[in-house]
Amino acid sequence: MLFKPEVNHDAKTAGKRVARGIGRRMVSLTITLLILGGLGYLGWNAFQQKPGGRNGPGARPDLPVPVLAATPRTQDVPVYLDAVGSVRALNTVTVRSQVDGKLIKVNFVEGQDVKQGDVLAEIDPVIYQAQYDQAVAKKAQDEALLANQKLDLARYQQLAASNAGSKQQADTQRAVVAQQEALVKADQAAIDNAQAMLGYTKIIAPLTGRAGLRQVDQGNIIRAADATGLVILTQLQPIAVQFSLPQQQIVRVNAAAAKGPLAVDVFGNDGVAVADTGTLKGIDNQVDPTTGTLKLKAEFPNAKFQLWPGQFVNVRLKVETLDKVIVVPTSAVQRGPAGTFSYVIGPGDIATAKAIVVTQQNENDAVIASGLSTSDRVVTTGFANLSDGAKVLIGTDDRAPTADLAPRKRSRSPDAKGGPGKEGGPGKEAGPGKDGEHRGKRERGEGDQKGQTGPARGEPSGGAAKSQP
């Protein structure tokens, strides 16, 4: 006989299954609600906290921000206009021969400094000497003939006075004498010309300068029509520099030049040190329409030959001097969305952002038109963790951060074990062991703590000031 389960037993089993399913759902729903509640609480806390600043995440409001400070000073500041120029010789001459002939002698060395009047080379003077002698002899001949004609004129005049001779003959002789005198003068002009041609056989330096490379060698035939010439002389002392300024500076430069000579500085190859100081000599009379610039020319003594023709140099022109203005280091000037400002340290070493107006600035100093006084203290270094209203810790220049020229050698801590020859000892560099890994993590952790929250525990505040950039 087969067993047949009752109907109520099946109903009880199904009810238990439904109850277990409902219990699991309730537990899952409860866990989900707890997780969502925790995330909402964390988000609410994060929303309530102020982002950044001293109250931001990871901030240490109990520690001041290490900075360096400076006091504005009053001084006279020159105003310069910067430009790029090219060095040019004050005078450049291509020395050419004025007569044709054989070059028999060269008296200079390439690159030699020569003086005005020095004989640079000589041309064979034989032909020109003969022409000069011929002119001298011709004059002597005409002078002897003139003397005889003057005697005849005296006789004819005596005969005409006593009516022994005709007056016409005396007048004719007077004309012959005048003609001969003119011929003698022509002979003298021929002598002067021959003498000049003879003098041109010696090529003379027209100015004091430096000789370039020789274009013609000794023994060659040199001609006056040669375009290359014998040598090029360049005057290096003094020397000129030509540079250009924007057309917007024309009025300013002309106004400054009307008051007196303007000083011009030229920088060396490093772009920092002044190589030479000269004077502005000329301003062009028109603006270049292609570039919109005005050409200017300055002259420099070039005592040590710092400048060389063809060289490109940086130039600055002094146009005026600002008298008794307030000057701060350029690093103290900060720029924000509202303009330029500086952090001013007030009572209680509290830094406050203060708007300023900058007249001009360079790599080192900035001229302040308004916003600061000589009694203020401005922050120059340490802006990474600085904000308006933050408390600061002022360091000194002797504790300012300095860059390491080379990485320092790691030393073994006093409590580390291991002697020479062991890992981490002085006889062997630390390898990639566990000790080295732990020490590297510890050093990185200390560095992160210093860079984010200020000085670490047990470390003096001066060390924190050094770590600022």
Buried (B, 14 or more C-beta within 10 A) or exposed (E): EEEEEEEEEEEEEEEEEEEEEEEEEEEEEEEEEEEEEEEEEEEEEEEEEEEEBBEEEEBBEEBBBBBBBBEBEEEEBEBBBEBEBBBBBBBBBEBBBEBBBBBBBBBBEEEEEBEEEBEBBBBBBEBBBEBBEEBBEBBEEBBEBBEEBBEBBEEBBEBBEEEEBEEEBBBEBBEBBEEBBEBBEBBBEBBEEBBEBBBBBBBBBEBBBBBBEBBBEEEEEBEEEBEEBBBBBBBBBBBBBBBBBEBEBBEBBEEBBEEEEBBBBBBBEEEEEEBBEBEBBEBEEEBEEEEEBBBBBBBBBBEEEBBEBEBEBBBBBBBBEBEEBBBBBBBBBBEEEEEBBBBBBEEEBBBEBBEBEBBEBEEEBBBBEEBBEEEBBBBBBBBEBBBEEBBBBBBEEEBEEEEEEEEEEEEBEEEEEBEEEEBBBEEEEBEEEEBBEEBEEEEEEEEEBBEEBBBEEEBEBBBBBBBBE
